[in-house]
């Protein structure tokens, strides 16, 4: 026999544990940290003093002369002085006989 739909039976609710959800929000904050540095450049300049001692030289030729006056009278060889037999020469025969070819002879 069909009696029609039966009334739905509602049972007591079953409560499950709460599901926890977490939402995270982020905010960026800039904190300046300053670390100063100083560099000193030191330029070193060195002077190297070089001493030179140039030396020059010179040469001096010292020449001396001695002249003698012959005593009066004849001197062998015809070199007695002016006059007879004095400072003879080729013409007077005081130097001897000229070589062949001397004075174009």
FENGI-V632379 format. One record per residue. N is the residue number from 1. NEAR is the number of other C-alpha atoms within 8 Angstrom. D_FIRST is the distance of its C-alpha to the first C-alpha in Angstrom with 2 decimals. Layout:
N_NEAR_D_FIRST / N_NEAR_D_FIRST
This chain:
1_2_0.00 / 2_3_3.65 / 3_4_6.26 / 4_4_9.20 / 5_4_12.05 / 6_4_13.07 / 7_4_16.67 / 8_4_19.19 / 9_4_21.11 / 10_4_24.89 / 11_4_26.95 / 12_4_30.65 / 13_4_32.98 / 14_4_34.96 / 15_4_38.56 / 16_4_40.50 / 17_4_44.30 / 18_4_46.12 / 19_4_47.35 / 20_4_51.02 / 21_4_52.58 / 22_4_56.33 / 23_4_58.16 / 24_4_61.86 / 25_4_64.49 / 26_4_68.04 / 27_4_71.31 / 28_4_74.56 / 29_4_77.70 / 30_4_81.16 / 31_4_83.72 / 32_4_87.18 / 33_4_89.17 / 34_4_92.82 / 35_4_94.91 / 36_4_98.40 / 37_4_100.83 / 38_4_104.52 / 39_4_106.64 / 40_4_110.43 / 41_4_112.30 / 42_4_115.73 / 43_4_118.27 / 44_4_121.03 / 45_4_124.30 / 46_4_127.00 / 47_4_130.55 / 48_4_132.47 / 49_4_136.14 / 50_4_138.24 / 51_4_141.96 / 52_4_144.41 / 53_4_148.12 / 54_4_149.78 / 55_4_153.35 / 56_4_155.94 / 57_4_159.17 / 58_4_162.40 / 59_4_165.57 / 60_4_169.04 / 61_4_171.96 / 62_4_175.04 / 63_4_178.18 / 64_4_181.63 / 65_4_184.99 / 66_4_188.34 / 67_4_191.46 / 68_4_194.86 / 69_4_198.22 / 70_5_200.57 / 71_4_203.94 / 72_5_206.93 / 73_5_208.44 / 74_8_207.47 / 75_7_204.21 / 76_6_203.83 / 77_6_201.78 / 78_12_203.03 / 79_12_200.55 / 80_13_203.09 / 81_8_202.43 / 82_7_204.04 / 83_5_207.50 / 84_4_209.12 / 85_13_206.63 / 86_10_203.88 / 87_10_200.28 / 88_12_201.37 / 89_8_198.62 / 90_10_198.64 / 91_6_201.44 / 92_7_203.69 / 93_9_202.81 / 94_13_201.27 / 95_9_198.03 / 96_6_199.61 / 97_6_199.44 / 98_7_196.29 / 99_5_194.04 / 100_5_194.02 / 101_6_191.75 / 102_7_192.13 / 103_4_192.99 / 104_4_192.69 / 105_5_195.55
